[in-house]
Amino acid sequence: MILEERPDGAGAGKESPRLQGCDSPMQMRCSQLQSRRARIHQQIDKELQMRTGAENLYRATSNNRVRETVALELSYVNSNLQLLKEELEELSSGVDPGRHGSEAVTVPMIPLGLKETKELDWSTPLKELISVHFGEDGASYEAEIRELEALRQAMRTPSRNEAGLELLTAYYNQLCFLDARFLTPARSLGLFFHWYDSLTGVPAQQRALAFEKGSVLFNIGALHTQIGARQNRSCAEGAHRAVEAFQRAAGTFSLLRENFSHAPSPDMSPASLCALEQLMMAQAQECVFEGLSPPASMAPQDCLAQLRLAQEAAQVAAEYRLVHQTMAQPPVHDYMPVSWTALVHVKAEYFRSLAHYYVAMALCDGSPATEGELPTHEQVFLQPPTSCKPQGPVLPQELEERRQLGKAHLKRAILGQEEALRLHALCRVLREVDLLRAVVAQTLQRSLAKYAELDREDDFCETAEAPDIQPKTHQKPEARTPRLSQGKGPDIFHRLGPLSVFSAKNRWRLVGPIHLTRGEGGFGLTLRGDSPVLIAAVIPGSQAAAAGLKEGDYIVSVNGQPCRWWRHAEVVAELKAAGEAGASLQVVSVLPSSRLPSLGDRRPALLGPRGLLSSQREHSCMTLASTWASPRPLLSWSRKAQQGKPGGCPQPRAPVKPALPSSSKRPGWL
């Protein structure tokens, strides 16, 4: 519960006499909540100590049997930690899970826990790389490094809302910038990235920045599942938000599965990601069903609406049956929580029985419509393999036939709901979820009451066999890619210069300062492009040629002012304002890929696989940002898996504007 201050500020700094020495029920509840929070924190500390000891034993032993036992123990510890953290989150939010402030009872969803990680020291490797490769003082980038570390620290505990998603995507985009600026195929940062498996709790570590990116992307999908599970699905708006959240989660896991392979942790393996994607799509389909008109407000005589609900429920049941088949097969079965598999099985039985219940309601309470409005038998029911004749309308015209067929569907509904309750009772974890049992039991009571209403003492006719319902939905959810651009901000290390030139994939030599004076024909050079400005041509024998400027150099400083991010017009204006005294320039000369810098040259060097521009003509039709023309995969554990794909998922791009010539930016002689 959240206590709010009075808007008029009454009582600020001074207690009201009525409250002095008063122990109100509100204060009692707050005290009880604080005690529960303190107890949960103590339990979390105990579990963390157990995990640390198990992790040390896991790394120290080489006995396979001991490692398997420790891995199992880590799985239990991680599950307990996740439950404790969820309980703590519920206490902090003040929301009753499953009800969300309304009296409607909804079936609980399965949210994923976030992967946990350890603290990381970016300072040493980044400072060393900036000093050695970029030729700048690494200590001068202390503020940028602290900002990156603060962002990662905040990313470890995101809030369960859109702000938390923006925080994760912001850090993910910065990782993409780091990958583009500091890493090459032959160079890594030399850091170990530690992450714990979300499903088993087993620790994993890698030097590859790709592991860090993939783990953050997994947490983006997991956070979407938590947001979807927290929605109030008793109203249409909440159900729609839950559908979108589960679609985003499925799209995130699909993105991981398609772009990454040979993951070091089970939760990011292709089999696990496939199962999680199917689970999220099934939960999205369930939310579509819940977003339809509530049965309580539906006219009992509307048989067409009842049949549509039956087919929607059959669609949800079919989705969950596929998920259960995937979870029950190895290797997913080995590390997927048993309670998840049991819950999926319960839901498959529950929604299949619910489909038979709605068909029974359409048969028994629905008024016969005109024959042209009724769907055919084949459109609602699955046909047996031996049947090849059209069955005609789905609803019998005789009342007695409708009653008998309705009883048959009610019987299958009751059997299915009893089976769902039996499966629920078999799982220890599910037995503690009273809300799920309440939902199934409530539906069972409705089915039994309706069956008792239809049953007669003199009814000696044999109950007909109720056919299966044809799954059908008016809205088939599709996986949606995560909005990775919503948390996109500027590159933290943008002071190093545009990524098109100033990255570890390229090499250059810093030249200058060069004093450039104006001659009779001007400076004798042509400038082109933005950020940085390129020397497109140098007139032989001119002042620029005499100063040592060359075609293909990039201007990085004018009169002591850094201009790596300046536009073409700004550099031209600064040079024209220099007058007869001339200007002091610093430029970088791009080195070809075949030339290595000398050991004695302490100036910065950037190396690219093809070098940069081989000619002025190439630059005229291709910008320096052409390194983005064929983007690398988001993660690159397996480059071989990406070669046969027609396209890849786009990465966040650096804010570099292309230096293409246009009618408004034609090169001019200076």
Disulfide bonds with the S-S distance in Angstrom:
none
